[in-house]
Amino acid sequence: MFSTKKKIKTNDKHIKNLAAIAGGADSILYHKEDLLAYDCDGFVIHKHLPKAVVFPKNTEEVAELVKYCSANNLPFLARGAGTGLSGGAIPVNGEVVISLVRMKKLLSVDLENRRAVVEPGYINLKLTNSISDKGYYYAPDPSSQYCCTIGGNVAENAGGAHCLKYGVTTNHILGLEVVMPNGEIVEIGNDGIADAPGYDLLGLLTGSEGTLGIVTKITVRILKNPAAKQTVLAYFDDVADGSQAVSDIISAGIVPAALEMMDKIAIEAVEAAAFPVGHPKDIEALLLIEVDGIAAGIDEQIDQILDVCKKRNVRTVKVAQGDQERASWWANRKTGFGAMGAISPDYLVQDGVIPRSKLPQVLKQINDISDEYGLRIANIFHAGDGNLHPLVLFDSAKPGETEKALAAGSACLQVCADVGGSITGEHGVGIEKKEEMRFIFTDKEIKAQTDVREVFNPSNLLNAGKLFPSPGRCAEVKKELKEAATT
């Protein structure tokens, strides 16, 4: 009887051994044509082929794969859905990619203690959909939540539109199971105990961009659905008026669940894409504002928001008439990044943070950068917490435009740093912004962070070349610091 089971067709012993660990030929990709789909993540400007992509089914297989790579000096990294926007999952060193997409179970739900346990390949939005009929949801909601994995969210400390009120991923993680770079399996967390003694290893691992370990199980906090919510859409003829309205709303003591802003170019894109809602073509900016909580206070907050908008010369402001209209507004907003493809061959997403009070100033400077480089820059952002997303539009087919786009993006981050902000709020550093880390950290501070990495990942085989400036420069810094210490 003939076997239909796939066979490994290579003489590479590592490919054969990795496949054996993960369950056979169906658990590995190694031909070039198959690997092309894994040469980048959402940051498509840089592309590198991995050595292989392996698909483990459980923690034990992940651990054995890591042990094998470590013992054979093979660089490796973990990957989820590949929706990251900073190049954190790009195999720049020809890594063995350990894909966690087959580890996609919802392991348990504990409504009494408001927690759930998931595997890293579990889709973000699927968790809310799985518990919504019981009156609960999972708060972190990145725009890619319909396809991004919770494991990837942990790696990047992902945010989303509602992080203004509810926080980013780290505020919702209660425990992690992690495979360390030597293959050891460890449990981190204290089942949600407040102010547990010891170092905050959960905080350290969440947002470490896959450089300290591979997360294989996640305990998350789930929330009760708010009793009421209302959503406001406001149109402004002047970006400065819209920006100032953002600060005025927060200054009035209102903490919306979400406070989003889009400028004219961004509006043009979302209206040309999948979910148009009829935004005016000549409008300069819009605010999408959502408040939630107990029903008794919602109407009063909405009235205050409407008053603020009117004082800031709003052209039109309206309240969603029911769930269907609210959902259409949010669907339109959440297409924001992908919608750029409707108006530009290519785009580069940036991710900076600024103090809210600096919004008018920074948006003007970003407009100046657009003029300087001759490239359109759309702005879509979580205005309430100052998390900006300038999208630099360019055409990679035109010689020099990719380089110009990268330079313009870096200039936007420099502006954020100069006003006391940060170079990332939720997308991570990856390879895209690692040199820009110097905008906000001194060489000594960078060395302190790489020293932490070396405690967890001493051989630097796990996702090397990410998050921090180039190793050559780091080596120079170490030498300079050593010389300074001996003089």
N, C-alpha and C positions, 0 to 999 in steps of 0.2 A: 504494500500500500504506500503511495507517495505522500510525503509530508508537504503541507502547504505553508508551513512556518517559514518566515523569512530567514535568510542566512546572511552572515556577515561576509561581505566580499571585499576584503582588504587584508593586507599582510601586517598592518599596524597592530602590534600587540596591545597597545593601550586602548584602542577602539574595541578590540575583542574583550578585554578585561572589564572595561567600563560597561559594556553591554551585558556581560555576564552578571555583574553586580545588580543592574537595574532590571533584569528579567529577560534579556535576550535581544534579538535584532530589532524587534518592534519598539524597543525603548531607547533607540539612539538614531541620530542623523549624523552623517559624516561625509556624504557626497557634496561637492561644491554647489550644485544646483539646489540642494535642500538647505544648505547653510546660508544662502543669500537672504532668506527671510529673517535671519538673526544677526545681520551685520550692523544693525543700528537699532535704536529705540525711536521714540518720538523726536529725538534730535537727529535729523537726517543729514546734516551737513558733513559729519564724519562717519565713515563706514569701515568696518574691519571684520573679516571672516573669523569665526571661532574655529577651534580644532574639531569640536564635535558638540552636539546638543544632546544631553541625556535627560530622560524623563522618569525620575524616581516616583514611586507610588506611596512611600511612607517615610517616616523619620529615619528608620534604621537604614534604608537604602541611601538616603542623603548622607548619613554619617559614614557609611562604607565608601561612597564615592569620594567624599572629602578626605578620608584616610588614604585612599589610593592616590589621589592627586598629590597630597602632601608628601607621601612616601616616595613618589616618583618625580617630584619637583615640577609638576604640571600646574600652571596657573589656572585658576577657576573662578567662576562667579555665579551668583544666583540670578534668575530672571523670572518675572511674573508675566504680565500680559504685554510688556514692552511699550506701555503708554507713557513712560517717563519722558520728560522734556529736557533733560540736561545731560544725556549721554551716560547715565550711570550704569546701564546694562550693555554698553558697547564693549565687545571683547578686544580692546586695544592691544592686548598682548597675545592674541590667538588663544584665548582661554577655552577650557572645557566649560560650556554653559550648562549649569544645572537648572533645568526648567522645572518650575514647581506647579505647572498648570494641571497636572493630574492629581495633585493633592488639593482637592476642591470640595471637601465635605463640610457641612455644618454639623459639628460633632455633638453639641448640646446647647440647650437654651434653658436658663434658670430665670424665670420671670420674677420669682419672689425676691431674688437678690439682684435682679436687673443686670444679668450678664449672659454672654454667649461665648462659646468656644468654636473657633473655625480653623480650618487648615489655610495655609498661605495663599493657595490658588483660588480661594472662594471670592466671588465677585462682590464688590462693595454694595451695589444696589440690591443684589439678590438677598442680602441679609435683611434689609428693611422690608422687602417684598415678602420674605418668609415669616415675619413676625407682625406685620401691619394689621392682620385680622385679629390679633390679640391686643391691639392698642399700643404697640411699641415700635420704635424705629432706631436706626443707627445714625448718629448725627453727622459725622464727617461726610461731605458730599462734593468731592472734586467734580469738575465738569465731565470727566471721563468715567464717572461712577458706574455707568451702565456696562463698562467693560474692564475697568481696572481692578486689580486684586487687592485684598486687604493686606496681604504680605508686602506687596509693593508700596502700599500706603504707609506701612510701618517703616520701610526702608527710607522713604523720602519725607516722612512726617507730613503727609499730604493734608491740605486744608479743604477749602471749598467756600461756596457762597455764604454758608451759615456759620462759618467759624468766628464771625464777629461776636456772636453771643455764646456759642457753644464750644469754641476752641478747636484746635487742630487735632490730628490723630493722637498725639501723645497724651492729650487730656482724656482719652477714652480707652487707653490700654491698661489692663489690670494684671496681665501676666503673659509671659512668652516662654515657649520652648525653643531653644536655640542650639544648633549644631555649631560648635566652635571650629576655628580653622584647623585644629588638629583632629577633628572628628568626634570630640567629646560632646555628649548631649547634656545640656544643663537646663534647669528650670529657673526662671527669673520672675520675681514678683511675689506679693504677699496676699493674693486674693482680694485686692482692693482695700487692704487695711490702711487707714489714713495715717500719714506720718510714721510709717514703719521705720524701725532703726536701720542703720547702715547706709551705704551709698545708693544713690538713685540709679541703679543699673538699667531699669526700664527706660528712664529718661535718656540715658547714654546710648542704648541700643536703638531706640526709636529716632530715626533721622540720621543714623550713621551710614546710610547709603550703601549698605551691603559690604562694608569694609571691616566689620568686627565679628560677624558671624552670619549664619543662615537661619532665619526664623522658620520653624516648621509647625508651630501651633501658636494660636493667639487667643487670649481671653480678652474680650472687649466689653465695655460698658454699653448697655442699651438704655434708651430713655422712653418714658411714657409720652405718647402723642400729646401735644399741647391741646388744651380745651378749645382754643379758638386761634384763628390767624386771619390777617388781612394783608393785602398787597397793594401798593401804590405805584403808579407809573407816572413820572413827571418829565416833561419836555422843556428844555431850555434853549434859548437863542444864543447864549453865551456860555462857553465852558467854565469861565470864572464864576459865573453865578451858580452853576450846578455844583462846582467844587466847594464854594462857600456854603451852600445849603447843606452839604455833607457835615461840615464842622458845626454848623448851627444846630442840626438835629441832635448830634451827640452832646453839644453844650447845653441843650435844653433838658438834659437828663434822660433822654430816650436811648435805650440800647436795642436797636432793631435786631431781629434774628439775622437779617441780611440787608446790606446797603450796597448795591452794585451801580457802576457807572459805565457808560459807553459813549465814545465820541462819534463824530459824524462819519468817519471812515469805517469804524466798527459797525455802525448802524447800517451803512451801505452794504457791508458784507453779509450781516445776518438776514437782511431783507432779500438778498439775492440767493440765499441758501435754502435749506430744507423747510424751515418753519417761519415764514414771514408772518408778521402780525399787522402790517400796515403802518409802521412808524413813518412820520413825515420825512420826505426826502431832503428837506432843507434844514432840518433841525441840527443843532450843533452838539447837543449832549442830551442824554437821558439818565434818569435815576430809576432804579427798580428797588423798592423798599418794602421789606416784609417785617411785620411785627407779629409776635405770637405770645401765648400765655393764657392766664385765666380770662374768661370772657369779659369780666366786669371792667377791666381797664383798657381794653383794646380800642374802643371807639374814641376815648379821650386821647390816646396816643396818636391815632390817625388824624384827629382834628389838629393836634399840635404840628404834625408833619405837614399837613396841608397849609397851615399858616406860615410855617417856615418857607416853604416853596414859593408861596405867593409873595412874601417879602423879598425874595431873591429873584423876582421878575420871571417866574415860571410862565411859559406860554400856555401850557395845558397840563393839568394834573387830574388824575382820575383813580378811583378805587376799583379793584377787580370785582366784577359782578358774578361771584360764584367760583367754584373750583375749576371749571373748564377754562375760563378766561385766565385765571391765575396760572394754570398749568401751561397754557399757550405762551404766556409771557416768559415763563421760566424755560420752556423748551427752546424758545427763540434765543434767550441769553446763553443757554448751555451749548449752543452750536457755535459760539463765538470764535473759538480758535480754528476749528475745521472750516468755518464759513469763509475764512480768508482765501481759501482755494477758489472761491467763486469770483474774486476780484484781482487775484495775483497768482502768477505761476508758482512762487515760493514765498515762504514767510519764516521769520525767526521770532520765536516767543521769548520775551524776557520776563523776569520775575524779581522785582525789587520792592523794598518797603520804605516808606517815609512817614514822618509825623503828619497826621491829617491836616494840621494847620499850614503845611507846606504845599498842599495840593495845587493851588493856583500857580505858584512859582515854578514848581517842578514840571507841570504840564506845559507851561510856556517854554521852559528850557528844552523839553523833549521836542517841541515844535521847532525850536531853533536848530536842534540836532538834525531833524528831518530836512530842513532847508540846507544845512551845511553839507550833508551827504547826498542830497538829491534823491532821497528815497522816502516814500510815504510811510508814516508810522501811525498805526491804529492803536487806540487805547481802550482796553477792556479791563476792568479791575474791581477788586473788592474795596471800594472806596472807604467803607466804614472803618476798616482797620489799616488803611494806608498801603494795602498790598497791590502794587501796580503791575500791569501786564502790557507793556509796550510791544506791539507786534510790528516788526520791521518787514516791509513788503519789498521783494526783489525778484530778479529773474536770474537764476543760476546759469542760464544759457548765454548770458551776456558777460563777456570777460571782465573780471574785476568786481562784479556786483556782489558776489558772495562775500568777498573780503570786506567790501564796503558795509555790507549788512552786519557782519560780525563787529566791525569797528564802531558802527552806530549803536549797536546793542551794548557794547562795552561802555560807550560814552553815556548811555542812559543809566547804567549801573553806577558810574562814577558820580553822576548827579545825585542819585539816591544816597550814596555814601557821604557825599559832601554836606547834605542837609541833616545828617545824623541818623540815616536809615541803614538798611542792609541790602546785600546783593541777592538775597533770596528770601522768600516768605513761605514757599510751599513746594517749589519744583526741585529743590536741591541744587547742589553745585556740580556734581558729576565731572565731566571733562570740559563742559562748556564754560564754566565760570571759575575754574580752579585758580587761574592766574589773577582773577579779580579778587580773590580772597585777600590780597594785599591791600585792597582799598579799605578794608575794615580791621585787619589784623597786622600786628607787627611781626617781623621774622621770629622773634622770641615767642610770641603767642602761637604762631603756627607750629613751631617746634614742640611746644608743650602739648599740642593736640596730636602731632605725629608720634610723640612719645607714648600717649595713651593707646594709639593704634598698635604700636609695637608690642604692648603688653598682651593684647588679644591676638594679634596677627603678626608674630615676630618674623616669620619668613616672607611676609608680604606677598603670598601667593593668591590671597583672596582679594579680587577686584582691585588690583594694584593700579596706580596711576590716576586715581579718582580723588576728588574732594580737596586735595592740597596741591600747591604749586609743584612744578616738576621736580623729580627726585634729585637731579643735578644741583638745582638751586638749594634744595633742602640740605644736601650734603655740604654745600658751601656755608650755609647758615650754621650748621653744627660745628664746622671747623672754626668759623669766626667766633662763635660763642665759647668754644674751648680755648682759643687763643686769648680771648678777653678774660677768661677766668684765671688764666695762668700769668697774667701781667699785672 
